């Protein structure tokens, strides 16, 4: 569990770095992206400015951020599958629960109750 937690923290930092890069580039894009004209469908307007998205490198930046996010989810799933044998493990499972549905959080809470009985 400790190894997985360490991997998760490293991956989370990489994801946060990618998010910062995307946000910075997005500011430049948003400053140049004109409002959608009356009578033009938003999707068509967006497609017409794909060149601007690419000019700011957002296609690459968002792809990289999505890759890091998928890696983070993979580690979180491994953590979820690993038995929480200590309170540390329970805490790790609860910490990564934001990646999952409410039912997963309930399961982690049940693990915590069982661990307290040990």
C-alpha positions in Angstrom: 0.0 0.0 0.0 2.9 2.4 0.8 4.4 1.9 -2.6 1.1 2.5 -4.3 0.5 5.6 -2.2 3.9 7.0 -3.2 3.2 6.3 -6.9 -0.2 8.0 -6.5 1.4 11.1 -5.0 4.0 11.4 -7.7 1.3 10.9 -10.4 -0.9 13.5 -8.7 1.9 16.0 -8.8 2.5 15.3 -12.5 -1.2 15.8 -13.2 -1.3 19.1 -11.3 1.7 20.3 -13.3 -0.1 19.5 -16.5 -3.3 21.3 -15.2 -1.2 24.4 -14.5 0.3 24.3 -18.1 -3.2 23.9 -19.6 -4.6 26.7 -17.5 -1.8 29.1 -18.6 -2.3 28.3 -22.2 -6.0 28.4 -21.9 -5.8 32.1 -20.7 -4.1 33.0 -24.0 -6.7 31.1 -26.0 -9.6 32.6 -24.2 -8.3 36.1 -24.7 -8.3 35.5 -28.5 -11.4 33.4 -28.9 -14.3 35.6 -30.1 -17.8 35.2 -28.9 -20.1 33.0 -30.9 -22.0 35.2 -33.5 -25.8 35.3 -33.6 -27.2 32.5 -35.7 -24.1 30.3 -35.6 -24.2 27.0 -33.8 -21.7 26.9 -30.9 -20.2 23.6 -32.2 -19.6 25.2 -35.7 -18.1 28.3 -34.1 -15.8 26.1 -32.0 -14.7 24.0 -35.0 -13.9 27.2 -37.0 -11.4 28.2 -34.3 -9.6 24.8 -34.0 -6.6 26.5 -35.5 -6.5 28.9 -32.5 -6.7 25.9 -30.1 -3.7 24.4 -31.9 -1.9 27.7 -32.0 -1.8 27.8 -28.2 -0.8 24.1 -28.1 -3.9 23.1 -26.2 -4.4 19.9 -28.2 -1.1 18.6 -27.0 -1.4 20.0 -23.5 -4.9 18.5 -22.9 -3.8 15.1 -24.4 -0.9 15.0 -22.0 -3.1 16.0 -19.1 -5.6 13.3 -20.0 -2.8 10.7 -20.2 -1.6 11.7 -16.7 -5.2 11.5 -15.4 -5.6 8.0 -16.8 -2.4 6.9 -15.1 -3.7 8.3 -11.8 -7.0 6.4 -12.1 -5.1 3.2 -12.8 -3.0 3.6 -9.6 -6.2 4.6 -7.7 -7.9 1.4 -8.9 -4.9 -0.7 -7.8 -5.1 1.0 -4.4 -8.8 0.2 -4.2 -8.2 -3.5 -5.0 -5.5 -3.7 -2.3 -6.7 -4.8 1.1 -6.5 -2.1 3.7 -4.8 -4.0 6.6 -4.0 -0.9 8.7 -5.4 2.5 9.4 -2.8 3.9 7.0 -4.3 1.7 4.2 -7.8 2.8 5.1 -6.7 6.5 5.0 -5.0 5.9 1.6 -8.2 4.3 0.2 -10.3 7.2 1.5 -7.9 9.7 0.0 -8.2 8.3 -3.5 -11.9 7.9 -3.2 -12.5 11.1 -5.0 -11.7 9.2 -8.2 -14.6 6.9 -7.7 -18.4 6.8 -7.2 -20.2 7.2 -3.8 -20.5 3.4 -3.5 -16.7 3.1 -3.5 -16.4 5.7 -0.7 -19.0 3.7 1.4 -16.9 0.5 0.9 -13.8 2.3 2.1 -15.6 3.5 5.2 -16.7 0.0 5.9 -13.0 -1.1 5.6 -12.2 1.6 8.1 -14.8 0.3 10.6 -13.4 -3.2 10.2 -9.8 -2.0 10.7 -10.8 -0.3 13.9 -12.0 -3.6 15.3 -8.6 -5.3 14.8 
